[in-house]
Amino acid sequence: MAQAEGAAKIDIVTAIADDGWPRAPYAWYVLFLLILVYAVATLDRVVIGLLVDAMKRDLGLSDTSISLLIGLAFSLFYTIASLPVGILIDRYRRVPILTASLVLFSVATAPSVSRQASLRCSSRACSSGPAKPR
């Protein structure tokens, strides 16, 4: 496969030193990517706390139901999903498992983004067509 001139290329063979450990630049690069992924995942979990009042109002949820949704549902899913993913990571290569996890996370959050866009577009201002003079 041809690569554009001047494009950055990280080769896994040259990224590993003679002692079997990754070279420092590659290790810092991977660490930066993992921190970035962790920050986005944490932000995704924290931002739902800011939306509690809007969710309760829009969905007609009580305090009990919103706490079950945010607390118990997340905790159960996280606990149940952690066990098989941990076993997979112990038995197989981590990179494909992390990549699949990121893709699954992205696919799972995409409908909420498209839902917000469709809600905005279905509002009275967007669906009423061009502005009419008064």
N, C-alpha and C positions, 0 to 999 in steps of 0.2 A: 504494500500500500504506500503510495507516494505521500510525502508530507510537505506542506508549504514551507518555503525557505524562511528561517527565522522563528518558526513555531516551536513552542516549548514542548519537550518530550521527556517524560519520565520513564526510564526503562528500569524495570524491577531488578534486572540482573546487575546493573551498575549502581542501583540504590542500596544494595546489600554489601556490606564490607566483608573482608576476609574472615572475620570472627563470627559471622552469621547474623550480626545485628545490623539493622538499617543504618545507613550513613546519616549524620546529623541533619543535613538539609531536608532529606526525604522524611525523616522522623518528625521534624517540626512542621512540615507540610501536612502530613497525616494528622498530627495533633491539632493543627489549626482547623482542618476540615471537621474533625470529630467535635471540637468545641463549638464550631458554628452550627452543626446539626443539633447538638445538645441545647444550645441557646434557642434555636427556633422551636424545638420541641417543648422546652420550658415555657417560652412565650405563648405557645399555643395552649398550654394548660392553664396559664395564669390569666390570659385575656378573658376566659370564660367567666371568671369572677367579676370582671367589670361589666359583664352583660347580664348579670342575674336579674336586675330590675326589668330590663327590656324583655328578657325571656319570660319572666313571670307574667308581665302584662300581655305580651303578644300571644303566648300559648295558654294563658289562663291557669298557670300552675300555682299550687300552694307552696308555702315555705317547706313543708315536709317533702313534697314531690321534687322540688328543685334541689333540695339537699341530697335526696336519694340519687337523683340524676347526676349531680356533680361529684358526690362523694362515693357512694356505694357502687354505682355502675362503673365508674372509672377504676376504682380499686379492684373490683372483681375481674374486670377485663385485663387490667395490668398484671394481676397475680396469675391468672390462668394462662395468659399469653407468654409470660416470662419463663415458665417451666419448659415448654417445648422449644422455645427459641434458645434458651440456655443449653439444652441438650444438643441442639443442632450446632451451636457455636463450639461446643466442646468436641464434637465429632468431625466437623467439616471446616473448610476454609471460612474465615470470617468475612472476607470482602464480598463474596456473592450474597451472603446472608444479610449483611448490612445494606447492600444495594437493594435487595428485594424488600427489606423493611422500609427503606426510604421511598421506594416506588409505591408500596402499599399505603404508606402514610400520605403521600401526595395524591394518590387516586382517591383515598378516603376523604380528604379535605377539599378536593375539587368541587364536589356537588354543593358544598356550602358557599363557595365563592360564586358559582354560577347561579345559585338560588338568590344570593344577595343582589346580583346584577339583574336578574329577572324581576325581583321585587321592586328595585329602583325603576326599571323600565316600565313596569306595569302600573306605576303610580299615575295619578291624574295628570301631572305635568308632562310625562313622557308619552302617555297614550292619547292625549287629546289632540295630537297633531301639531301643525305649526301654530304659532301664536296669532291670535286674531286681534285686530285693532279694536279698541273700545269706542 
